[in-house]
Amino acid sequence: MKFLLAAINAKYIHSNPGVYSLRAFARTKIPWADIEIGEYTINHQMDLILQDIYRRKPDFIGFSCYIWNISYIMEIVRDVKKVLPEVEIWLGGPEVSYDAKKVLTREPDVCGVMRGEGELTFTELVRSYLKREELCAASLDLDHIPGITYRAESGEVVERGPQRLLSLDEIPFYYDDMAGFENRIVYYESSRGCPFSCSYCLSSIDKTVRFRSLDLVLPELQFFLDHKVLQVKFVDRTFNCKRDHTLGIWRYLVEHDNGITNFHFEVSADIFDEEELELIGKMRPGLIQLEIGVQSTNPDTIKEIHRHMDLVKLKQAVDRVYDYRNTHQHLDLIAGLPYENYESFMRSFDDVYRMRPDQLQMGFLKVLKGSYMEEQVAAYDLKYREIPPYEVLSTKWLPYSDVIRLKGVEDMVEVYYNSGQFPATMKLLEKKFARPSEIFTSLAEYYEKNGLTGISHSRLARYEILYRFLEEKEVKVEQSTPAAEEPAGMEQKTGAKAAETAVKLTLADFRDSLMYDLYVRENIKSRPSFASDQSPYKKEVREFFMAEEESPQWLTDYAGFDSKQMAKMAHLEHMEDGTFVLFDYKNRDPLSGNARAVRFRYDWKGSRMVPAKPARI
């Protein structure tokens, strides 16, 4: 009998650790069982997925169900029974665990649902199916298996009690080798459960946090290091909730760093202690990256969603890590939470933006089945989409019109901030606008007004659009940026009132910043329409590269190349402020990937380039 565990992932670079864990555990108990894994993506044509499943000829299919793939899975389920009428179809995962009876009532082709954690439940199902085959029995004995909801022979939907929770040490390491995981994110689990009770999250249902022993974890991490995996993403809900566990793993990574592998952790920054922060400071740039769920800085919202968070400590920790300049920080906000209207969310946005995250993720509330948030739908006048991912449409505090506005802001944050393609220009815009959020609301309004929304613009087009936006905003007019009001305890780190001083910005300043941003990423061949003419400076550029060929001072990694080749491999741009900027693409920032940039001025007396201090960039 053949068992197929099928996963439909959001992207090719993703993998599904759940199906691998189920197979690995089952093989330890029933090593002779024929269990295959089929991984697909939502970008596959559904017909091709159906064809692959048909060719495998499974007797049992277990689908892994989440909000991002459930509609695709149900499409496949309804078709697979038409081409494989004898196949037994089971579902598992969070999208079907909390309304299993409704799923079976609605989907007659589904035999049953594995609720909650699936390793032990799947193994017992495999054993039952194999026993039926061995005995040539007509019926399947499921009465003894907890954690399942199934359709009995009478047609009645039967639901058994919960399955016992496994110790994580009972679950085998499921990466035998890394074949098939090239250029994909590798997921790893060192704990399950979460000690917190955030009302929008399913992890709050089970507050029993279980940890995998470090005696097992550390050799498994070494396996990834030995195979030089590019990224290992820990799926632990709050990785740093147990200090000894956190320090044990991070110390090992520091001591055994291979210079390549990056490890991603979801953490609560406000519970970092001094030793943990000091250890982060000792790490290689890019060794780890942190995802920090702030969600809101509105105290009433934080209290209502049962979230325990010290915003002052969180900001202090984020600032501390920022100053190390060695760790990518990804900070999250959720729009649509209780007591958060448009203006409140924008205050939260400003608070988080000023923490200078490498990425600011604007998410929208998903009303997950089984969550406390789902129970409060009436109390919050919470309306959300009926189809996955059940995203918020409105609340008593946030009308749909404001949700639309926030969607526009989200798009602009992704393009002009999270892309990392406009760092210098964004810093200048922060001086022009009174609040960070105003940058993105103004951009969103400009896109909407000019019919630019919903179009896949090229990278160069984004620069042209931003320049036209700046022209419309008349940046040559003197601007003052008063300090924005901040909640108690959230003062900016510098404490400076620099924003109170008048800042005179011209279009020339922004042309320089845009050209800096354009070339710091790559030695692009096409130039935007607003770019200044570089032909008057050919002599200076030629002489600079000739001097570097003769006696390398700034381009020391270009040995063996002549000046003409170096001029193609690096780039020297004359800026409108009179300086030159050298972009060295052989030396890049390990976090941002940006080229090393050195500013020069031309010493006319000595007829050579000399380093210059940055102007506005």
C-alpha positions in Angstrom: 0.0 0.0 0.0 1.4 3.4 -1.0 1.0 6.5 1.2 1.4 10.0 -0.3 1.9 13.1 1.9 1.2 16.1 -0.3 2.1 19.7 0.3 1.3 22.7 -1.8 3.6 25.5 -0.8 3.3 29.3 -1.4 6.6 29.5 -3.3 9.2 27.1 -4.8 11.8 28.3 -2.2 9.6 27.1 0.6 9.4 23.6 1.9 6.8 21.9 4.2 8.5 20.6 7.3 5.3 19.0 8.5 5.1 16.3 5.8 8.8 15.5 6.3 8.3 15.1 10.0 5.3 12.8 9.6 7.1 10.6 7.3 10.3 10.5 9.4 8.4 9.6 12.6 6.3 6.9 10.8 9.4 5.3 9.4 10.9 4.9 12.9 7.8 2.9 13.9 6.9 1.2 10.6 10.1 1.1 8.5 8.6 -1.0 5.8 5.8 1.4 5.0 5.9 2.9 1.5 5.5 6.6 2.2 6.2 9.3 -0.4 6.2 13.1 -0.3 4.9 15.2 -3.1 5.7 19.0 -2.9 4.1 21.5 -5.2 3.5 25.2 -5.2 0.3 27.3 -5.7 2.0 28.6 -8.9 1.8 25.1 -10.5 -1.0 24.5 -12.9 -3.5 22.4 -10.9 -3.7 20.0 -13.8 0.0 19.2 -13.5 -0.3 18.5 -9.8 -3.3 16.2 -10.6 -1.2 14.4 -13.2 1.7 13.9 -10.9 -0.5 12.4 -8.1 -2.2 10.1 -10.7 1.1 8.8 -11.9 2.2 8.0 -8.4 -0.9 5.8 -7.9 -1.2 6.3 -4.1 -3.7 4.4 -2.0 -3.8 7.1 0.7 -3.2 10.8 0.3 -2.7 13.1 3.2 -2.9 16.8 2.4 -1.2 19.5 4.5 -3.7 22.4 4.8 -3.0 26.0 5.6 -4.9 29.3 4.8 -2.7 29.9 1.7 -3.3 26.6 0.1 -6.7 25.3 1.2 -8.6 26.4 -1.9 -6.0 24.7 -4.2 -6.1 21.6 -2.1 -9.9 21.3 -2.2 -9.8 21.7 -6.0 -7.3 18.8 -6.2 -9.3 16.7 -3.8 -12.5 17.0 -5.8 -10.7 16.0 -9.0 -8.4 13.3 -7.7 -11.4 11.1 -6.7 -12.6 11.3 -10.3 -9.3 9.8 -11.6 -8.4 7.7 -8.6 -11.8 6.7 -7.2 -10.4 4.1 -4.7 -7.9 6.5 -3.1 -8.4 7.4 0.6 -8.1 11.1 1.2 -7.2 12.6 4.6 -6.5 16.2 5.5 -4.4 17.7 8.3 -3.0 21.1 9.4 -4.4 24.2 11.1 -6.9 25.1 8.4 -8.9 21.9 9.0 -8.2 21.1 12.6 -10.7 23.4 14.3 -13.8 22.7 12.2 -13.1 19.1 11.1 -16.8 18.1 11.3 -17.8 20.9 9.0 -15.1 20.0 6.6 -16.3 16.4 6.4 -19.9 17.4 6.1 -19.0 19.8 3.2 -16.5 17.5 1.4 -17.9 14.0 0.8 -14.6 12.9 -0.9 -12.6 13.3 2.3 -12.4 10.3 4.6 -11.1 12.1 7.7 -9.1 14.8 9.3 -6.0 14.6 11.4 -6.3 17.3 14.0 -3.4 19.1 15.7 0.1 17.6 15.7 0.2 14.8 13.2 3.2 12.6 13.7 1.7 10.0 16.1 -1.8 10.2 14.5 -0.5 9.6 11.0 1.6 6.7 12.2 -1.4 5.1 13.8 -3.4 5.6 10.6 -0.7 4.0 8.5 -0.6 1.0 10.9 -4.4 0.6 10.7 -4.4 0.8 6.9 -1.6 -1.8 6.7 -3.4 -4.1 9.1 -6.6 -3.9 7.0 -4.6 -4.8 3.9 -2.8 -7.6 5.7 -6.1 -9.1 7.0 -7.9 -8.4 3.7 -10.5 -6.8 5.9 -13.5 -4.9 4.5 -13.5 -2.2 7.2 -10.9 0.0 8.8 -10.4 0.0 12.6 -10.2 3.7 13.6 -11.9 3.6 17.0 -8.6 3.4 18.9 -6.9 6.4 17.2 -7.2 9.7 19.1 -6.8 13.1 17.3 -9.0 12.2 14.3 -12.4 13.1 12.9 -13.6 10.6 10.4 -16.6 9.4 8.4 -17.8 6.0 9.7 -19.2 3.3 7.4 -22.7 4.5 8.4 -21.9 7.9 7.1 -21.9 9.4 10.6 -19.0 11.9 11.3 -17.1 10.7 14.4 -14.7 12.8 16.4 -12.2 11.2 18.8 -10.5 13.0 21.7 -7.2 14.8 21.4 -3.9 13.0 20.6 -1.2 13.0 23.3 1.6 15.5 22.8 4.9 14.1 21.9 8.2 15.1 23.4 10.2 16.8 20.7 13.0 14.4 21.4 10.8 11.6 20.1 10.7 13.2 16.6 13.6 12.2 14.4 15.7 14.6 12.4 14.1 14.4 9.0 16.9 15.8 6.8 18.8 12.6 5.6 20.7 14.7 3.1 20.1 18.1 1.4 19.2 16.7 -2.0 16.2 18.6 -3.3 16.7 21.5 -0.9 19.2 23.4 -3.0 18.3 27.1 -3.2 15.3 26.6 -0.9 14.7 27.7 2.7 15.3 24.9 5.2 13.0 24.9 8.2 13.9 23.7 11.6 12.0 23.3 14.9 13.7 23.4 18.3 10.4 24.1 20.3 6.7 23.9 19.9 4.0 26.0 21.5 4.1 29.5 22.8 4.0 30.9 26.4 1.9 33.9 25.2 -1.8 34.2 24.5 -2.1 36.7 21.6 -5.8 36.5 20.6 -5.1 36.5 16.8 -2.7 33.5 16.9 -3.4 29.8 17.1 -0.3 29.2 19.1 -2.1 30.7 22.1 -4.4 27.7 22.3 -1.7 25.4 23.5 0.5 27.2 26.1 2.5 24.0 26.7 6.0 24.9 25.4 8.1 21.9 24.6 11.8 22.1 23.8 14.1 19.7 21.9 17.1 18.8 23.9 20.3 20.7 23.0 22.1 17.3 22.8 20.0 16.7 19.7 19.7 20.3 18.4 23.4 21.1 18.2 24.5 18.2 16.1 21.5 18.8 13.8 22.6 22.4 13.3 26.1 21.2 12.6 24.6 19.1 9.8 23.3 22.3 8.2 26.6 24.0 8.7 28.5 21.1 7.2 26.3 21.2 4.1 26.7 25.0 3.9 22.9 25.6 3.7 22.2 29.2 2.8 19.4 29.8 5.3 17.8 27.8 8.1 14.5 29.3 9.4 13.5 28.3 12.9 9.7 27.8 13.1 9.7 28.2 16.9 6.9 30.7 17.7 9.0 32.6 20.4 12.5 31.3 20.0 13.9 33.2 23.0 11.3 32.3 25.6 13.8 30.0 27.4 17.1 31.7 28.1 19.4 28.7 28.4 18.0 27.2 25.2 18.6 30.5 23.3 22.1 31.0 24.7 23.0 27.3 24.0 22.1 27.6 20.4 23.5 31.0 19.8 26.9 30.2 21.4 27.2 27.1 19.3 26.5 29.1 16.1 29.1 31.7 17.0 31.7 29.1 17.8 30.9 26.9 14.7 30.0 29.6 12.1 30.9 28.5 8.6 30.8 32.0 7.2 27.8 31.2 4.9 24.7 29.9 6.7 22.1 32.4 8.0 19.7 31.4 10.8 16.3 33.1 11.1 14.6 33.5 14.5 11.2 34.8 15.6 11.8 36.5 18.9 10.3 38.8 21.6 12.9 41.5 21.7 11.6 42.9 25.0 12.7 39.8 27.0 16.3 39.8 25.8 18.8 40.1 28.7 22.2 41.6 28.7 24.1 38.4 27.9 21.9 37.6 24.9 22.4 41.1 23.5 26.1 41.0 24.1 26.3 37.7 22.2 24.4 39.1 19.3 27.0 41.8 19.1 29.8 39.2 18.7 28.1 37.5 15.7 29.3 37.6 12.1 27.3 40.1 10.1 24.5 38.0 8.6 24.9 35.0 10.9 21.4 35.5 12.2 18.3 37.6 11.4 15.5 38.5 13.8 11.7 38.7 13.2 10.1 40.8 15.9 6.3 41.0 16.2 5.4 44.4 17.5 1.9 44.4 16.0 0.9 47.7 17.7 2.2 50.3 20.0 -1.3 51.3 21.2 -1.5 50.3 24.9 -5.3 49.6 24.7 -4.8 47.4 21.7 -1.9 45.4 23.3 -4.0 44.8 26.4 -7.1 43.7 24.4 -5.2 41.2 22.3 -3.7 39.6 25.5 -0.2 40.5 24.4 2.4 41.0 27.0 5.1 43.4 25.7 7.3 46.1 27.2 7.6 48.7 24.4 10.4 50.6 26.1 12.5 47.5 26.5 11.6 46.3 23.0 12.8 49.6 21.5 16.0 49.6 23.6 16.8 46.1 22.4 16.1 46.9 18.7 18.3 50.0 19.0 21.1 48.0 20.6 21.0 45.4 17.8 20.8 48.1 15.2 23.9 49.8 16.5 25.8 46.5 16.0 25.1 46.7 12.2 25.4 42.9 12.0 21.9 41.6 12.2 18.9 42.1 9.9 15.8 43.0 11.9 12.3 42.5 10.5 9.6 44.2 12.6 5.9 43.4 12.1 2.7 45.4 12.5 -0.9 44.1 12.1 -3.7 46.4 10.8 -7.3 45.7 11.9 -6.7 45.0 15.6 -9.2 46.1 18.2 -9.1 49.7 19.4 -6.8 50.6 16.5 -8.3 53.2 14.0 -6.4 54.7 11.1 -4.7 57.4 13.1 -3.7 55.0 15.9 -2.2 52.6 13.4 -0.2 55.4 11.8 1.2 56.3 15.2 2.2 52.6 15.6 3.7 52.8 12.1 5.7 55.9 13.0 6.9 54.3 16.3 8.2 51.2 14.5 9.6 53.1 11.5 11.8 55.2 13.9 13.2 51.9 15.3 14.9 51.7 11.8 14.1 48.1 11.0 15.6 46.5 7.9 12.1 45.6 6.9 8.8 46.9 8.2 6.1 44.3 7.5 2.5 45.6 7.4 0.2 42.7 7.8 -3.6 42.7 7.9 -5.5 40.8 10.6 -6.4 37.2 9.6 -9.3 35.8 11.5 -8.1 32.3 12.0 -10.4 29.4 12.9 -10.1 28.4 16.5 -8.5 31.7 17.6 -9.9 33.9 20.4 -10.2 36.6 17.8 -12.8 34.6 16.0 -14.8 34.4 19.2 -14.8 38.2 19.4 -16.2 38.9 15.9 -19.5 40.3 17.1 -18.0 42.3 20.0 -15.5 44.0 17.6 -18.1 44.3 14.7 -15.3 42.5 12.8 -16.0 41.7 9.2 -13.6 39.6 7.2 -13.4 37.8 3.9 -15.2 34.4 3.8 -12.5 32.8 1.8 -8.9 32.2 2.9 -6.9 33.9 4.2 -9.9 35.4 6.0 -8.4 38.9 6.0 -10.1 41.8 7.8 -12.4 44.1 5.8 -13.5 46.4 8.7 -13.9 46.7 12.4 -15.9 49.1 14.6 -12.7 51.3 14.7 -11.5 50.8 11.1 -13.9 51.2 8.2 -13.2 49.5 4.8 -12.3 52.9 3.3 -9.4 53.1 5.7 -8.4 49.5 5.0 -8.0 50.5 1.4 -5.9 53.5 2.3 -3.6 51.2 4.4 -3.3 48.8 1.5 -1.9 51.6 -0.6 0.5 52.5 2.2 1.6 48.8 2.4 2.4 48.8 -1.3 4.5 51.9 -1.0 6.4 50.5 2.0 7.2 47.3 0.0 8.4 49.2 -3.0 10.3 52.2 -1.5 11.4 50.9 1.9 11.4 47.1 2.2 13.0 46.7 -1.2 16.1 48.4 0.2 16.5 50.2 -3.2 16.0 53.7 -2.0 18.0 54.1 1.3 19.6 57.5 0.7 16.4 59.0 -0.8 14.3 57.7 2.1 16.6 59.5 4.5 16.1 62.8 2.7 12.3 62.3 2.6 12.3 61.7 6.3 13.7 65.3 6.6 11.0 66.7 4.3 7.9 65.1 6.0 6.8 65.7 9.5 6.1 62.0 10.1 7.4 58.9 8.4 3.9 57.7 7.7 3.2 60.8 5.6 5.9 59.7 3.1 4.0 56.6 2.3 0.5 58.0 2.5 1.6 60.8 0.1 3.2 58.3 -2.3 0.1 56.1 -2.2 -2.1 59.1 -3.0 0.2 60.0 -5.9 0.1 56.5 -7.3 -3.7 56.4 -7.1 -4.2 59.8 -8.6 -1.9 59.0 -11.6 -3.3 55.5 -12.3 -0.1 53.8 -11.2 -1.6 51.4 -8.7 -1.7 47.7 -9.6 0.9 47.9 -12.3 4.1 45.9 -12.3 6.6 48.7 -12.8 10.3 48.1 -13.6 13.0 49.1 -11.2 14.0 52.1 -13.3 10.3 53.1 -13.7 10.0 53.3 -9.9 12.9 55.8 -9.9 11.2 57.9 -12.6 7.9 57.8 -10.7 9.5 58.9 -7.4 11.3 61.7 -9.2 8.0 63.0 -10.7 6.5 62.7 -7.2 9.3 64.9 -5.9 8.8 67.4 -8.6 5.1 67.7 -7.8 5.9 68.1 -4.1 8.1 71.1 -4.9 11.0 69.9 -2.8 13.0 73.0 -3.7 10.9 74.9 -1.2 12.4 75.2 2.2 10.8 72.6 4.5 10.8 72.2 8.3 10.2 68.9 10.0 8.8 69.3 13.5 9.4 66.4 15.9 6.5 64.0 16.0 4.8 63.2 19.2 5.8 59.9 20.7 4.3 57.8 23.4 5.8 57.8 26.9 9.0 55.9 27.0 9.4 55.8 23.2 11.8 58.7 22.8 14.1 58.6 19.9 17.5 57.2 20.7 19.5 60.3 20.0 17.1 62.5 21.9 18.0 65.2 19.4 15.5 67.7 18.2 17.2 67.9 14.8 13.8 67.6 13.1 12.9 71.1 14.5 15.6 72.7 12.4 14.8 73.9 8.9 16.1 71.7 6.1 16.5 73.2 2.6 16.2 70.4 0.1 16.4 70.9 -3.7 15.6 68.6 -6.6 19.4 68.4 -7.1 19.7 66.9 -3.7 17.1 64.3 -4.6 18.7 63.6 -8.1 22.0 62.9 -6.3 20.3 60.6 -3.8 18.4 58.7 -6.5 21.5 58.2 -8.5 23.3 57.0 -5.4 20.5 54.5 -4.7 20.4 53.4 -8.3 24.1 52.5 -8.5 24.7 51.3 -5.0 22.6 48.2 -5.9 24.1 47.4 -9.2 26.1 48.8 -12.1 23.0 49.5 -14.1 23.5 50.3 -17.8 20.3 52.3 -18.5 20.0 55.7 -16.9 16.8 57.5 -15.9 15.7 60.6 -17.7 16.6 62.9 -14.8 20.2 61.7 -14.6 22.8 64.4 -15.2 25.1 64.4 -18.2 28.4 62.6 -17.2 30.3 63.4 -20.4 31.9 66.6 -19.1 33.7 64.5 -16.5 35.1 61.8 -18.7 38.7 63.1 -18.2 38.5 62.9 -14.4 36.9 59.4 -14.4 39.5 58.1 -16.9 42.3 59.5 -14.8 40.9 58.0 -11.6 40.8 54.5 -13.0 44.2 54.9 -14.6 45.6 55.9 -11.2 43.9 52.8 -9.6 45.5 50.6 -12.2 48.9 52.0 -11.6 48.7 52.1 -7.8 45.5 50.6 -6.4 44.3 52.5 -3.3 40.5 52.1 -3.4 40.0 49.2 -5.9 42.4 46.7 -4.4 40.4 43.7 -5.4 40.7 44.3 -9.1 44.3 43.0 -9.6 44.9 41.8 -13.2 42.4 44.2 -14.8 43.4 47.3 -16.7 41.8 50.7 -16.1 39.2 50.3 -18.9 38.1 47.0 -17.5 37.9 48.4 -14.0 35.8 51.3 -15.2 33.2 48.7 -16.4 33.4 46.6 -13.3 33.1 49.6 -10.9 31.3 52.9 -11.4 32.3 56.5 -10.7 29.4 59.0 -10.8 29.7 62.8 -10.7 27.1 64.2 -8.4 25.4 67.6 -8.7 26.9 68.7 -5.4 30.3 68.6 -7.1 31.6 65.4 -5.6 32.2 62.0 -7.2 31.0 58.7 -5.7 32.8 55.4 -6.4 30.7 52.2 -6.3 32.8 49.2 -5.7 30.8 46.1 -6.6 33.4 43.6 -5.4 32.9 44.8 -1.9 29.3 44.6 -0.6 27.6 45.1 2.7 26.9 41.6 4.1 23.4 42.7 5.3 22.1 44.9 2.5 24.1 43.6 -0.4 24.9 47.2 -1.4 28.2 48.1 -3.0 30.8 49.9 -1.0 30.5 53.6 -1.8 33.3 56.1 -1.3 32.8 59.8 -1.9 35.6 61.9 -3.5 36.2 65.5 -4.6 38.5 66.5 -7.4 41.6 68.4 -6.2 42.1 70.7 -9.1 45.5 71.8 -7.8 46.8 68.3 -7.5 44.8 67.0 -10.4 43.6 63.9 -8.5 40.7 62.5 -6.5 40.8 62.9 -2.7 38.3 61.5 -0.2 35.4 63.9 0.7 32.9 63.9 3.5 29.4 63.0 2.5 27.1 65.9 1.7 23.4 65.0 2.1 23.7 61.3 1.2 
